[in-house]
Amino acid sequence: MRSRHWAGARVDVHEQRSAGRVSYHLCYEKETRLSALIEEVGTSRAEPRLSANKPCPVEYRPRHMTLVPAGMDLWGHSDDIRYMKDATVAFDLDTLDERFEGLFDRRMLQQPRLRMADDRIATILQLLSNVVDNGDPSVQLYGDGLVASLVACLMSPHRPAARPRGGLAPWQVRRVTEHIRARLPDRVDLAELAMIAGLSPAHFSRAFKLSTGLAPYQWQLDMRVRKAQQLLDGGRQTLDEVADACGFADTSHFARTFRRFSGCTPSQWRRRRP
């Protein structure tokens, strides 16, 4: 199992290989959790069960998920499964209460939802599971934003997420970006940036992207790449040294990110300079 904590949530990713019939107890009794099957191989679909011996009463849906409140058991069952990969988000309700102030309603997570289907939520779970092992500092901010989006979707399960009516005020953009620049190459949490702007994290994340065209974590990455460009232009540091000075986990990740934002590798950038 691989796990990672973000503000208000822990994400666990499990992989399991088996042969034939499988029935297993998902041991999260003390936590409110949302689970999704990311991949499965076999001749029989895996299903969530509230009782080990009673089939799921809800028919199969593509990309389905199951929400189970704390204090309720859940089993996984399949008559013939060879491989499965699932992701579970265990929620810290007290932290979410504090993080989202009056926007978070615990009652929305107190009723089980078997095989619920919501493409927005399924996509967020997939994105979170993809970065559980990513060591780059910006991934923490990225995950905080995804958790905020996940909570917003769970609070309005039957409606698409509302588009923010307006972005940040100019003074908010200026203060936030100046703070990010002053802290480079360190990562700045979403909650800290939202506090500077005087907004909730969920509102801030949407408004920041509306104002700048980039999510907060993307803005931080862009600033780190710009700093790397300056170091490559004006110094004799090795690529390893530049990557470390700009807060990247390793040279490979630095090269991939640099190319995505600059259109070329760090070596190519350096060779192009006069």
N, C-alpha and C positions, 0 to 999 in steps of 0.2 A: 504494500500500500504506500502511496505517495501523498503527502499532505502539505498544505500551506495555509497560513492564517492571513486574513485581511480584516479590515475594520468591521467587526460585527459578524464575521463568518469564518468558518474553516472549510476548506475544500479537500475532500479525500478522493483519490482516484484508485480504483481497484481493478486488477486484471486476474482472470481465473480461467484455467483450462481444466476440462473435465471430459467424461465419456458417459453418454446415456443420461439417465434421469438424475436431476439435481433438485434438492430442496434444502434451503439453508436459511438460518435466522440472521437477520440484519440487526446487529447489536447496537442500536442507538436509542434505547428506551428513554434515556434521560434528556434527549435533545430533540428539538424540533428540526426536521431535516427535509430537504428536497433532493430526490434521487432521479437520475436519468441513465438509461442504458445507451452508451455511446456507440458500442459495436457489439455484434453477436454473430456467431457462426454455429449453425445447427439446423436440424430439420423441424424443430419445434420452437415457437417463440417463448422467450422468458416472460414471466408475468409476476406482478406484485400481488401478495396475498396478506390480508389482515389476520388470517388463521391458516395454519400450516396445511390443513386438510380440506379447505374450502376454496374452490377456484375463484379467481377474480371475477366479480360481477360486472365489470365494465369491459366491453369488447376492445380488442387491440386497435390502437391508433398509431400511425407513424410518428416517430419522435416524441413518444409519450413520456411523461414524468409522473412522479408520485410524491405528494406532499403529506407528511405524517407529523402530527404534533407530538410534543414530549409526553411520555407516559403511555404511548400506544406502540404495540409491537408490529413488526413487518417482516414478512418472509419473501424470499425469491424462489421461484419454482419454474422448472422446464422439464418436459418429458424427454428431450434430447438436445442437449447443448454441448458444443465442443469448446467454444471460447467466448468469453464475454468481457467487456470493459465498461465499467460504470463510474459515474461521478456523483458524489453526495455532498451537498452543502449543509453543514450543521450550523444553525443560527444561534448567535448570542443575543437573546432578546433584550436584555438590559442595555447592552451596548448600542443596539439598534434604536431603542427608545431614546437614548441620550443623543445619538448621532443625528437622528431625523426629527428630533423635538416632537411637535404635535402631528407630524406627517405620518408617523408609523402607528399602525393599529394592530395590536397583537391578535385581536379577534379574527383577522383575516387569515391567520395561520393556525387557528384552533380547530378547524374542521379538516379531516383527511380528504385528499383529492386523489383518487386512483386513476392512473392513466390519463391525467389531464394533458391537453394538447394546447400549446401556445408556442408558435415559432419564435417569437421574441425571446422567451425564457430559454427555450432549447438552444438557441444560438449563443446566449450568454453563458450557459453551462458549458458548452463546447469550448468557447474562448477561454474560460477559466481553467478548464482541464488541460488546455494546451500549454499553459504557462506555469503550471504547478512547480516544474523543475527549473524554470528560467531564473538564473542568478542575477540578471541585470537589475540594478537598483530601481530603474523606472517602472519595472513590472509591478512593484508594490503599489504605486500610484495608479497604474493601469487597472490592477485588480480592484482597488478601492472604488474606482469609477464603475467597473462592471457590477460590483456588489450593490452600489447605489442604484444602478439601472434595474438590477434584478428585483430589489425591494420595491421600486416604483411599479414594476410590472405586476408583482404579487399583490400590491395594494389596489390594483385596478385590473383584475383578471379578464374582464369581458370587454375592455376598451383598449384601443391602441394608445400608446403613450402620447400625452398631449405635447404639442410643439410649444416651446416657450414663446411668450408674446414679445419678449425683448431681450437684448443682450445685456452685458455689463455697462455701467456708466464709464466714461473715459477715465475718471480717477480710479475706479476699481481695476481696470485693465492695467493702468500704469503702476499702481501699488503692487499688484500681484506679480507682474512680469519683472519689476525691479527686485522684488523679494527672491524670485527664482534665480535671477542673474547673480544676486549677492551671495546666494548659497551654493552656486556651482562649485564642484561637480556633484555635491550632495543632492540626494532626492528629497523633495518636499512633499509631505503627505497631502492628500486631497482635503482632509479636514482642516489642516493648517491654512491652506490657501483660501478655503471657504470662509474661515474665521476672519482673515484679513479683509475679505470683501463684504463681510457682515451678512452672509447667506448660509443656508443649509447646504451640505455637500451636494445633494442631488440637484438643487436649483443652480448652484454655482457651476457644476460640471456642464449642464446644458447651456447656460448663459455664456460661459467662457467660449465654448465651441461656436456658438452663434456669433459672438463678437470677433473671434480671431480666425475661424475656419479650422481650428485644430483643437483636439481634446487636450486637457492640461498635461497629460503624460507625453503627448506628441510634441507639445510646445517645449517641454523640458528637453526631450531628445534633440529637437531642432537646435536649441541653444547650445547643447553639448557638442553637436556636430560643428556648429559655427566656431566654437572655441577650438575644436580640433583643426579646423581649416586654418585658423590664425597660427596655431603652433606649427603646423606643417609648412606654412608660408615663411615663417620667420626664424626657425630654429633648426638645430641638428639633432633633435631628439629622435630616438628610434620609434617605430610604430608601437612597440610595447609600452614605451614611456608615455607616448601621446594618449594611448588608450587608457592607461592608468590615471593620467592627469585629468582626463575627461570623464572618469567614473564608469567606464565600461568594464564588464566582468572579465573579458579576455579579448585578445586581438581578433579572433574570428568574429565575435559578435560586433566588435567595433567596425570591422571591414564591411559586414553586411548592412549595418545601420547607416554607415557613412555613404555607401553606394546608393541606398534607398533615398537618402535625402539630397545627395550631391550629384548622382548620375554617373559616378566613377568611383574606383577604389581609392583608398588613401595614397597608395603608391603612385597611381596615375595622376592624382591631384598634385602631388609633390613634383612629379616630372613636368607637369604643365606650367609650373610657376617659372618665371624668368630667373 
